[in-house]
């Protein structure tokens, strides 16, 4: 099975984007959340990128059922 990027549904804080990215990269979700927060605070692009991912990425249950 190929690796797919998705949002998680269980254990998410807002939309589940950071959890999905953490599973895709095989790292701890806390690391992804910290890096995403730093990008959001320093450059502002992290916020825009997060919102785009929240609406574009499918949920994990949608990807697994395919």
HTML snippet that shows the backbone in 3Dmol.js (N, CA, C, O; Angstrom):
<script src="https://3Dmol.org/build/3Dmol-min.js"></script>
<div id="view" style="width:600px;height:400px;position:relative"></div>
<script>
const pdb = `
ATOM      1  N   UNK A   1       0.841  -1.184   0.000  1.00  0.00           N
ATOM      2  CA  UNK A   1       0.000   0.000   0.000  1.00  0.00           C
ATOM      3  C   UNK A   1       0.881   1.240   0.000  1.00  0.00           C
ATOM      4  O   UNK A   1       1.814   1.332   0.798  1.00  0.00           O
ATOM      5  N   UNK A   2       0.608   2.170  -0.856  1.00  0.00           N
ATOM      6  CA  UNK A   2       1.381   3.409  -0.953  1.00  0.00           C
ATOM      7  C   UNK A   2       1.030   4.340   0.206  1.00  0.00           C
ATOM      8  O   UNK A   2      -0.090   4.321   0.717  1.00  0.00           O
ATOM      9  N   UNK A   3       1.996   5.148   0.606  1.00  0.00           N
ATOM     10  CA  UNK A   3       1.749   6.121   1.663  1.00  0.00           C
ATOM     11  C   UNK A   3       0.844   7.221   1.126  1.00  0.00           C
ATOM     12  O   UNK A   3       1.052   7.730   0.025  1.00  0.00           O
ATOM     13  N   UNK A   4      -0.160   7.580   1.915  1.00  0.00           N
ATOM     14  CA  UNK A   4      -1.080   8.641   1.542  1.00  0.00           C
ATOM     15  C   UNK A   4      -1.146   9.651   2.671  1.00  0.00           C
ATOM     16  O   UNK A   4      -1.067   9.288   3.845  1.00  0.00           O
ATOM     17  N   UNK A   5      -1.290  10.897   2.319  1.00  0.00           N
ATOM     18  CA  UNK A   5      -1.429  11.970   3.307  1.00  0.00           C
ATOM     19  C   UNK A   5      -2.912  12.183   3.568  1.00  0.00           C
ATOM     20  O   UNK A   5      -3.699  12.300   2.630  1.00  0.00           O
ATOM     21  N   UNK A   6      -3.296  12.235   4.839  1.00  0.00           N
ATOM     22  CA  UNK A   6      -4.696  12.380   5.226  1.00  0.00           C
ATOM     23  C   UNK A   6      -4.784  13.072   6.573  1.00  0.00           C
ATOM     24  O   UNK A   6      -3.768  13.325   7.220  1.00  0.00           O
ATOM     25  N   UNK A   7      -6.018  13.379   6.995  1.00  0.00           N
ATOM     26  CA  UNK A   7      -6.281  13.934   8.321  1.00  0.00           C
ATOM     27  C   UNK A   7      -6.727  12.792   9.223  1.00  0.00           C
ATOM     28  O   UNK A   7      -7.406  11.870   8.772  1.00  0.00           O
ATOM     29  N   UNK A   8      -6.347  12.851  10.495  1.00  0.00           N
ATOM     30  CA  UNK A   8      -6.817  11.839  11.431  1.00  0.00           C
ATOM     31  C   UNK A   8      -8.134  12.304  12.046  1.00  0.00           C
ATOM     32  O   UNK A   8      -8.424  13.499  12.093  1.00  0.00           O
ATOM     33  N   UNK A   9      -8.922  11.346  12.514  1.00  0.00           N
ATOM     34  CA  UNK A   9     -10.208  11.683  13.126  1.00  0.00           C
ATOM     35  C   UNK A   9     -10.183  11.501  14.638  1.00  0.00           C
ATOM     36  O   UNK A   9     -10.917  12.181  15.355  1.00  0.00           O
ATOM     37  N   UNK A  10      -9.354  10.598  15.126  1.00  0.00           N
ATOM     38  CA  UNK A  10      -9.287  10.328  16.558  1.00  0.00           C
ATOM     39  C   UNK A  10      -7.994  10.885  17.121  1.00  0.00           C
ATOM     40  O   UNK A  10      -6.911  10.579  16.624  1.00  0.00           O
ATOM     41  N   UNK A  11      -8.106  11.701  18.156  1.00  0.00           N
ATOM     42  CA  UNK A  11      -6.936  12.303  18.767  1.00  0.00           C
ATOM     43  C   UNK A  11      -6.573  13.649  18.164  1.00  0.00           C
ATOM     44  O   UNK A  11      -5.494  14.179  18.430  1.00  0.00           O
ATOM     45  N   UNK A  12      -7.459  14.203  17.360  1.00  0.00           N
ATOM     46  CA  UNK A  12      -7.138  15.492  16.744  1.00  0.00           C
ATOM     47  C   UNK A  12      -7.501  16.641  17.677  1.00  0.00           C
ATOM     48  O   UNK A  12      -8.354  16.503  18.554  1.00  0.00           O
ATOM     49  N   UNK A  13      -6.847  17.760  17.473  1.00  0.00           N
ATOM     50  CA  UNK A  13      -7.110  18.953  18.277  1.00  0.00           C
ATOM     51  C   UNK A  13      -8.043  19.905  17.539  1.00  0.00           C
ATOM     52  O   UNK A  13      -9.027  20.364  18.118  1.00  0.00           O
ATOM     53  N   UNK A  14      -7.761  20.211  16.286  1.00  0.00           N
ATOM     54  CA  UNK A  14      -8.621  21.124  15.524  1.00  0.00           C
ATOM     55  C   UNK A  14      -9.210  20.379  14.334  1.00  0.00           C
ATOM     56  O   UNK A  14     -10.376  19.985  14.373  1.00  0.00           O
ATOM     57  N   UNK A  15      -8.430  20.179  13.280  1.00  0.00           N
ATOM     58  CA  UNK A  15      -8.905  19.474  12.091  1.00  0.00           C
ATOM     59  C   UNK A  15      -8.227  18.129  11.880  1.00  0.00           C
ATOM     60  O   UNK A  15      -8.685  17.344  11.050  1.00  0.00           O
ATOM     61  N   UNK A  16      -7.163  17.839  12.596  1.00  0.00           N
ATOM     62  CA  UNK A  16      -6.470  16.566  12.454  1.00  0.00           C
ATOM     63  C   UNK A  16      -5.345  16.561  11.440  1.00  0.00           C
ATOM     64  O   UNK A  16      -4.797  15.507  11.118  1.00  0.00           O
ATOM     65  N   UNK A  17      -5.000  17.740  10.934  1.00  0.00           N
ATOM     66  CA  UNK A  17      -3.957  17.833   9.914  1.00  0.00           C
ATOM     67  C   UNK A  17      -2.588  17.449  10.488  1.00  0.00           C
ATOM     68  O   UNK A  17      -1.858  16.678   9.864  1.00  0.00           O
ATOM     69  N   UNK A  18      -2.239  17.960  11.634  1.00  0.00           N
ATOM     70  CA  UNK A  18      -0.926  17.669  12.229  1.00  0.00           C
ATOM     71  C   UNK A  18      -0.781  16.181  12.541  1.00  0.00           C
ATOM     72  O   UNK A  18       0.295  15.611  12.362  1.00  0.00           O
ATOM     73  N   UNK A  19      -1.844  15.562  13.000  1.00  0.00           N
ATOM     74  CA  UNK A  19      -1.800  14.126  13.274  1.00  0.00           C
ATOM     75  C   UNK A  19      -1.580  13.313  12.015  1.00  0.00           C
ATOM     76  O   UNK A  19      -0.830  12.338  12.024  1.00  0.00           O
ATOM     77  N   UNK A  20      -2.225  13.706  10.938  1.00  0.00           N
ATOM     78  CA  UNK A  20      -2.034  13.016   9.667  1.00  0.00           C
ATOM     79  C   UNK A  20      -0.644  13.191   9.108  1.00  0.00           C
ATOM     80  O   UNK A  20      -0.053  12.248   8.581  1.00  0.00           O
ATOM     81  N   UNK A  21      -0.114  14.407   9.222  1.00  0.00           N
ATOM     82  CA  UNK A  21       1.256  14.664   8.755  1.00  0.00           C
ATOM     83  C   UNK A  21       2.254  13.881   9.605  1.00  0.00           C
ATOM     84  O   UNK A  21       3.234  13.349   9.084  1.00  0.00           O
ATOM     85  N   UNK A  22       2.007  13.810  10.905  1.00  0.00           N
ATOM     86  CA  UNK A  22       2.898  13.066  11.796  1.00  0.00           C
ATOM     87  C   UNK A  22       2.903  11.581  11.453  1.00  0.00           C
ATOM     88  O   UNK A  22       3.958  10.947  11.465  1.00  0.00           O
ATOM     89  N   UNK A  23       1.739  11.022  11.148  1.00  0.00           N
ATOM     90  CA  UNK A  23       1.690   9.608  10.754  1.00  0.00           C
ATOM     91  C   UNK A  23       2.385   9.395   9.413  1.00  0.00           C
ATOM     92  O   UNK A  23       3.058   8.383   9.218  1.00  0.00           O
ATOM     93  N   UNK A  24       2.228  10.335   8.495  1.00  0.00           N
ATOM     94  CA  UNK A  24       2.863  10.224   7.178  1.00  0.00           C
ATOM     95  C   UNK A  24       4.385  10.259   7.294  1.00  0.00           C
ATOM     96  O   UNK A  24       5.082   9.488   6.635  1.00  0.00           O
ATOM     97  N   UNK A  25       4.898  11.162   8.139  1.00  0.00           N
ATOM     98  CA  UNK A  25       6.341  11.313   8.311  1.00  0.00           C
ATOM     99  C   UNK A  25       6.911  10.369   9.363  1.00  0.00           C
ATOM    100  O   UNK A  25       8.129  10.278   9.517  1.00  0.00           O
ATOM    101  N   UNK A  26       6.037   9.660  10.094  1.00  0.00           N
ATOM    102  CA  UNK A  26       6.435   8.733  11.144  1.00  0.00           C
ATOM    103  C   UNK A  26       7.234   9.431  12.254  1.00  0.00           C
ATOM    104  O   UNK A  26       8.289   8.959  12.678  1.00  0.00           O
ATOM    105  N   UNK A  27       6.696  10.567  12.706  1.00  0.00           N
ATOM    106  CA  UNK A  27       7.278  11.314  13.823  1.00  0.00           C
ATOM    107  C   UNK A  27       6.179  11.576  14.844  1.00  0.00           C
ATOM    108  O   UNK A  27       5.001  11.340  14.579  1.00  0.00           O
ATOM    109  N   UNK A  28       6.575  12.061  16.001  1.00  0.00           N
ATOM    110  CA  UNK A  28       5.615  12.370  17.051  1.00  0.00           C
ATOM    111  C   UNK A  28       4.784  13.581  16.654  1.00  0.00           C
ATOM    112  O   UNK A  28       5.304  14.532  16.071  1.00  0.00           O
ATOM    113  N   UNK A  29       3.504  13.547  16.966  1.00  0.00           N
ATOM    114  CA  UNK A  29       2.594  14.627  16.582  1.00  0.00           C
ATOM    115  C   UNK A  29       2.961  15.939  17.273  1.00  0.00           C
ATOM    116  O   UNK A  29       2.702  17.012  16.729  1.00  0.00           O
ATOM    117  N   UNK A  30       3.554  15.871  18.453  1.00  0.00           N
ATOM    118  CA  UNK A  30       3.940  17.086  19.166  1.00  0.00           C
ATOM    119  C   UNK A  30       4.995  17.867  18.377  1.00  0.00           C
ATOM    120  O   UNK A  30       4.958  19.097  18.338  1.00  0.00           O
ATOM    121  N   UNK A  31       5.917  17.165  17.761  1.00  0.00           N
ATOM    122  CA  UNK A  31       6.955  17.812  16.945  1.00  0.00           C
ATOM    123  C   UNK A  31       6.312  18.550  15.777  1.00  0.00           C
ATOM    124  O   UNK A  31       6.677  19.688  15.483  1.00  0.00           O
ATOM    125  N   UNK A  32       5.361  17.910  15.114  1.00  0.00           N
ATOM    126  CA  UNK A  32       4.687  18.534  13.976  1.00  0.00           C
ATOM    127  C   UNK A  32       3.899  19.756  14.427  1.00  0.00           C
ATOM    128  O   UNK A  32       3.917  20.788  13.757  1.00  0.00           O
ATOM    129  N   UNK A  33       3.207  19.646  15.558  1.00  0.00           N
ATOM    130  CA  UNK A  33       2.423  20.786  16.060  1.00  0.00           C
ATOM    131  C   UNK A  33       3.311  21.964  16.422  1.00  0.00           C
ATOM    132  O   UNK A  33       2.958  23.111  16.149  1.00  0.00           O
ATOM    133  N   UNK A  34       4.452  21.697  17.029  1.00  0.00           N
ATOM    134  CA  UNK A  34       5.375  22.777  17.389  1.00  0.00           C
ATOM    135  C   UNK A  34       5.927  23.445  16.143  1.00  0.00           C
ATOM    136  O   UNK A  34       5.953  24.673  16.057  1.00  0.00           O
ATOM    137  N   UNK A  35       6.373  22.646  15.170  1.00  0.00           N
ATOM    138  CA  UNK A  35       6.906  23.224  13.938  1.00  0.00           C
ATOM    139  C   UNK A  35       5.848  24.014  13.187  1.00  0.00           C
ATOM    140  O   UNK A  35       6.140  25.086  12.657  1.00  0.00           O
ATOM    141  N   UNK A  36       4.624  23.502  13.133  1.00  0.00           N
ATOM    142  CA  UNK A  36       3.552  24.201  12.437  1.00  0.00           C
ATOM    143  C   UNK A  36       3.217  25.516  13.156  1.00  0.00           C
ATOM    144  O   UNK A  36       2.948  26.530  12.513  1.00  0.00           O
ATOM    145  N   UNK A  37       3.237  25.489  14.481  1.00  0.00           N
ATOM    146  CA  UNK A  37       2.992  26.713  15.254  1.00  0.00           C
ATOM    147  C   UNK A  37       4.072  27.752  15.031  1.00  0.00           C
ATOM    148  O   UNK A  37       3.771  28.939  14.904  1.00  0.00           O
ATOM    149  N   UNK A  38       5.329  27.323  14.980  1.00  0.00           N
ATOM    150  CA  UNK A  38       6.438  28.246  14.729  1.00  0.00           C
ATOM    151  C   UNK A  38       6.301  28.867  13.337  1.00  0.00           C
ATOM    152  O   UNK A  38       6.491  30.072  13.174  1.00  0.00           O
ATOM    153  N   UNK A  39       5.974  28.049  12.334  1.00  0.00           N
ATOM    154  CA  UNK A  39       5.759  28.582  10.984  1.00  0.00           C
ATOM    155  C   UNK A  39       4.613  29.587  10.963  1.00  0.00           C
ATOM    156  O   UNK A  39       4.681  30.608  10.279  1.00  0.00           O
ATOM    157  N   UNK A  40       3.575  29.291  11.709  1.00  0.00           N
ATOM    158  CA  UNK A  40       2.435  30.200  11.761  1.00  0.00           C
ATOM    159  C   UNK A  40       2.772  31.520  12.419  1.00  0.00           C
ATOM    160  O   UNK A  40       2.316  32.575  11.978  1.00  0.00           O
ATOM    161  N   UNK A  41       3.567  31.465  13.471  1.00  0.00           N
ATOM    162  CA  UNK A  41       3.917  32.691  14.184  1.00  0.00           C
ATOM    163  C   UNK A  41       4.978  33.515  13.459  1.00  0.00           C
ATOM    164  O   UNK A  41       4.912  34.744  13.457  1.00  0.00           O
ATOM    165  N   UNK A  42       5.940  32.857  12.853  1.00  0.00           N
ATOM    166  CA  UNK A  42       7.030  33.587  12.218  1.00  0.00           C
ATOM    167  C   UNK A  42       6.669  34.141  10.846  1.00  0.00           C
ATOM    168  O   UNK A  42       6.962  35.296  10.535  1.00  0.00           O
ATOM    169  N   UNK A  43       6.046  33.328  10.048  1.00  0.00           N
ATOM    170  CA  UNK A  43       5.822  33.723   8.665  1.00  0.00           C
ATOM    171  C   UNK A  43       4.350  33.907   8.313  1.00  0.00           C
ATOM    172  O   UNK A  43       4.038  34.592   7.338  1.00  0.00           O
ATOM    173  N   UNK A  44       3.452  33.323   9.067  1.00  0.00           N
ATOM    174  CA  UNK A  44       2.036  33.424   8.772  1.00  0.00           C
ATOM    175  C   UNK A  44       1.576  32.446   7.707  1.00  0.00           C
ATOM    176  O   UNK A  44       0.376  32.217   7.552  1.00  0.00           O
ATOM    177  N   UNK A  45       2.517  31.867   6.970  1.00  0.00           N
ATOM    178  CA  UNK A  45       2.134  30.928   5.923  1.00  0.00           C
ATOM    179  C   UNK A  45       1.662  29.607   6.508  1.00  0.00           C
ATOM    180  O   UNK A  45       0.908  28.878   5.863  1.00  0.00           O
ATOM    181  N   UNK A  46       2.087  29.295   7.701  1.00  0.00           N
ATOM    182  CA  UNK A  46       1.671  28.055   8.345  1.00  0.00           C
ATOM    183  C   UNK A  46       0.166  28.022   8.578  1.00  0.00           C
ATOM    184  O   UNK A  46      -0.459  26.967   8.467  1.00  0.00           O
ATOM    185  N   UNK A  47      -0.411  29.164   8.897  1.00  0.00           N
ATOM    186  CA  UNK A  47      -1.850  29.243   9.131  1.00  0.00           C
ATOM    187  C   UNK A  47      -2.603  29.005   7.828  1.00  0.00           C
ATOM    188  O   UNK A  47      -3.563  28.236   7.787  1.00  0.00           O
ATOM    189  N   UNK A  48      -2.167  29.660   6.782  1.00  0.00           N
ATOM    190  CA  UNK A  48      -2.812  29.488   5.484  1.00  0.00           C
ATOM    191  C   UNK A  48      -2.661  28.055   4.981  1.00  0.00           C
ATOM    192  O   UNK A  48      -3.623  27.467   4.487  1.00  0.00           O
ATOM    193  N   UNK A  49      -1.468  27.496   5.105  1.00  0.00           N
ATOM    194  CA  UNK A  49      -1.223  26.126   4.670  1.00  0.00           C
ATOM    195  C   UNK A  49      -2.068  25.134   5.468  1.00  0.00           C
ATOM    196  O   UNK A  49      -2.587  24.169   4.907  1.00  0.00           O
ATOM    197  N   UNK A  50      -2.205  25.365   6.764  1.00  0.00           N
ATOM    198  CA  UNK A  50      -3.021  24.488   7.607  1.00  0.00           C
ATOM    199  C   UNK A  50      -4.475  24.508   7.157  1.00  0.00           C
ATOM    200  O   UNK A  50      -5.108  23.457   7.061  1.00  0.00           O
ATOM    201  N   UNK A  51      -5.005  25.686   6.882  1.00  0.00           N
ATOM    202  CA  UNK A  51      -6.399  25.791   6.448  1.00  0.00           C
ATOM    203  C   UNK A  51      -6.618  25.129   5.091  1.00  0.00           C
ATOM    204  O   UNK A  51      -7.642  24.481   4.875  1.00  0.00           O
ATOM    205  N   UNK A  52      -5.674  25.287   4.189  1.00  0.00           N
ATOM    206  CA  UNK A  52      -5.787  24.625   2.889  1.00  0.00           C
ATOM    207  C   UNK A  52      -5.781  23.115   3.076  1.00  0.00           C
ATOM    208  O   UNK A  52      -6.602  22.416   2.482  1.00  0.00           O
ATOM    209  N   UNK A  53      -4.873  22.607   3.889  1.00  0.00           N
ATOM    210  CA  UNK A  53      -4.803  21.164   4.147  1.00  0.00           C
ATOM    211  C   UNK A  53      -6.078  20.666   4.827  1.00  0.00           C
ATOM    212  O   UNK A  53      -6.543  19.562   4.542  1.00  0.00           O
ATOM    213  N   UNK A  54      -6.643  21.473   5.720  1.00  0.00           N
ATOM    214  CA  UNK A  54      -7.842  21.057   6.435  1.00  0.00           C
ATOM    215  C   UNK A  54      -9.017  20.831   5.493  1.00  0.00           C
ATOM    216  O   UNK A  54      -9.864  19.976   5.754  1.00  0.00           O
ATOM    217  N   UNK A  55      -9.075  21.583   4.409  1.00  0.00           N
ATOM    218  CA  UNK A  55     -10.197  21.443   3.493  1.00  0.00           C
ATOM    219  C   UNK A  55      -9.894  20.548   2.295  1.00  0.00           C
ATOM    220  O   UNK A  55     -10.820  20.078   1.633  1.00  0.00           O
ATOM    221  N   UNK A  56      -8.616  20.302   2.003  1.00  0.00           N
ATOM    222  CA  UNK A  56      -8.247  19.513   0.827  1.00  0.00           C
ATOM    223  C   UNK A  56      -7.991  18.045   1.169  1.00  0.00           C
ATOM    224  O   UNK A  56      -8.390  17.159   0.413  1.00  0.00           O
ATOM    225  N   UNK A  57      -7.336  17.781   2.285  1.00  0.00           N
ATOM    226  CA  UNK A  57      -6.973  16.406   2.633  1.00  0.00           C
ATOM    227  C   UNK A  57      -8.200  15.584   3.030  1.00  0.00           C
ATOM    228  O   UNK A  57      -9.096  16.095   3.703  1.00  0.00           O
ATOM    229  N   UNK A  58      -8.244  14.323   2.621  1.00  0.00           N
ATOM    230  CA  UNK A  58      -9.353  13.451   3.039  1.00  0.00           C
ATOM    231  C   UNK A  58      -9.125  12.947   4.467  1.00  0.00           C
ATOM    232  O   UNK A  58      -8.013  13.009   4.990  1.00  0.00           O
ATOM    233  N   UNK A  59     -10.186  12.454   5.077  1.00  0.00           N
ATOM    234  CA  UNK A  59     -10.070  11.835   6.394  1.00  0.00           C
ATOM    235  C   UNK A  59      -9.446  10.455   6.260  1.00  0.00           C
ATOM    236  O   UNK A  59      -9.495   9.842   5.194  1.00  0.00           O
ATOM    237  N   UNK A  60      -8.861   9.971   7.347  1.00  0.00           N
ATOM    238  CA  UNK A  60      -8.194   8.680   7.337  1.00  0.00           C
ATOM    239  C   UNK A  60      -9.167   7.559   6.967  1.00  0.00           C
ATOM    240  O   UNK A  60      -8.801   6.644   6.230  1.00  0.00           O
ATOM    241  N   UNK A  61     -10.395   7.621   7.468  1.00  0.00           N
ATOM    242  CA  UNK A  61     -11.363   6.563   7.170  1.00  0.00           C
ATOM    243  C   UNK A  61     -11.730   6.540   5.682  1.00  0.00           C
ATOM    244  O   UNK A  61     -12.061   5.477   5.157  1.00  0.00           O
ATOM    245  N   UNK A  62     -11.680   7.661   5.006  1.00  0.00           N
ATOM    246  CA  UNK A  62     -11.968   7.711   3.579  1.00  0.00           C
ATOM    247  C   UNK A  62     -10.838   7.097   2.761  1.00  0.00           C
ATOM    248  O   UNK A  62     -11.082   6.476   1.726  1.00  0.00           O
ATOM    249  N   UNK A  63      -9.613   7.270   3.220  1.00  0.00           N
ATOM    250  CA  UNK A  63      -8.441   6.750   2.494  1.00  0.00           C
ATOM    251  C   UNK A  63      -8.341   5.240   2.675  1.00  0.00           C
ATOM    252  O   UNK A  63      -8.064   4.525   1.712  1.00  0.00           O
ATOM    253  N   UNK A  64      -8.558   4.748   3.872  1.00  0.00           N
ATOM    254  CA  UNK A  64      -8.419   3.329   4.165  1.00  0.00           C
ATOM    255  C   UNK A  64      -9.508   2.520   3.467  1.00  0.00           C
ATOM    256  O   UNK A  64      -9.261   1.386   3.056  1.00  0.00           O
ATOM    257  N   UNK A  65     -10.696   3.076   3.328  1.00  0.00           N
ATOM    258  CA  UNK A  65     -11.797   2.355   2.693  1.00  0.00           C
ATOM    259  C   UNK A  65     -11.661   2.285   1.183  1.00  0.00           C
ATOM    260  O   UNK A  65     -12.358   1.498   0.543  1.00  0.00           O
ATOM    261  N   UNK A  66     -10.782   3.087   0.598  1.00  0.00           N
ATOM    262  CA  UNK A  66     -10.605   3.072  -0.867  1.00  0.00           C
ATOM    263  C   UNK A  66      -9.888   1.846  -1.338  1.00  0.00           C
ATOM    264  O   UNK A  66      -9.663   1.685  -2.538  1.00  0.00           O
TER     265      UNK A  66
END
`;
const viewer = $3Dmol.createViewer("view");
viewer.addModel(pdb, "pdb");
viewer.setStyle({}, {cartoon: {color: "spectrum"}});
viewer.zoomTo();
viewer.render();
</script>
